[in-house]
Amino acid sequence: MPQIASLPQRHANAARIRSEAVAPELSVVIPTFKESGNVAPLVQRLDDALAGVAWEAIFVDDDSPDGTADTVKTIAAEDPRVRCLRRVSRRGLAGACIEGVLSSSAPYVAVMDADLQHDEKLLPKMFAILKRGESDMVVGSRYVDGGNSDVFSRHRSFISRFATALARRVTGVELHDPMSGFFMMRRDRFDPLAPKLATHGFKILLDIVITAKGGLRIVEEPYVFAARTHGESKLNAQVGLDFIGLLIAKMTGGIVTPRFLSFALVGTTGLGVHLVTLKLALTELGFAFPEAQTMATFVAMTGNFILNNHLTYRDRHLSGLRFVRGLLGFYAVSAVGALTNVGMASWLYAHQPVWWLAGAAGAVMGAVWNYSMSSLIVWRVR
């Protein structure tokens, strides 16, 4: 456990740091969610590793319930090199990284996790490579000679390597570790790419490299991926869905977005819920078909709304009275979507009587309507 300086020592250190403060050359952007226990050790490690460099640490916190933002602000009150950017009503590692980088005025920016698994001792080498003009980006890699990720379980190691291989095959990105969340780059090369980057999801490096379309000179440097000591891993099924969504979005030129893919998958689940509810209402509850169909429709719509609120629009999560208003709005949007579905299918069938084509076209039209209007009206996504 790191030693905490006494109050007089901390005030003396703060005064010294302020007197020596200069405009930062390097901003280290650190997205956080429930990482309160890692903040102080990480700041100390950065201070040790970046001696002689004018640096700042920008912690971008997604409104962590464990007080991560308060921890950062307490340190920032004594150390002007530390800043806290607290985000409310939105989440996502990629968006946090983008906002953090854009809030910086330093000519060089690094992105790393707060979980102490990235090796901060590599930062000076990354910084030197960029300053010499040898590259536009330096990536900390677990999969080049000298790198290591042995702390992964066998299951997680397989997932990581499979995702890496899939990303390289699908996107053509020639990186050994395109899934790395540890990199540094020139700020002037990032800014033009920022408007084209996805703001939700977890794989910001892959998005940057794909969006640059081969326009970045990239160097990979090995590092040993360390074991987590505080907090919990953010790797879950949603991360995998975001990753697949990012690949599909880039393959389709942004026509199919990760959010739309999630919305469509939730809708497919809703179809199963609808059919199961309809069956139970008919056979177990003895309802007539119109009543059973109505019941199944409302159950499916309610389930879709809840899933979308927790998954598809988790960065715009509704709660309390806003949840109720959102649910009513979702009912209204879905009702109009059903009419759009039927109208489109009927019109097409009248002109081209191919049942499966008309049915599919109606379903697609209804899905696009529901997604567009739900995003705009219910979750207020631009």
Buried (B, 14 or more C-beta within 10 A) or exposed (E): EEEEEEEEEBEEBBEEBEEEEEEBBBBBBBBBBBBBBBBBBBBBBBBEBBEEBBBBBBBBBBEBEBBBBBBBBBBBEBBBBBBBBBBEEBBBBBBBBBBBBEEBEBBBBBBBBBBBBBBBEBBBBBBEBBBEEEBBBBBBBBBBEEBEBEBBEEEEBEBBBEBBEBBBEBBEBEBBBBBBBBBBBBBEBBEEBBEEBBBBBBBBBBBBBBBBEEEBEBBBBBBBBBEBEBBEEBEEEBBEBBBBBBBBBBEEEEEBBBBBBBBBBBBEBBEEBBEEBBEBBBEEEEBEEEEBBEBBBBBBBBBBBBBBBEBBBBBBBBEEEBBEEBBEBBBEBBEBBBEBBEEBBEEBBEEEEEEEEBBEBBBBBBBBBBBBBBBEBBBEBE
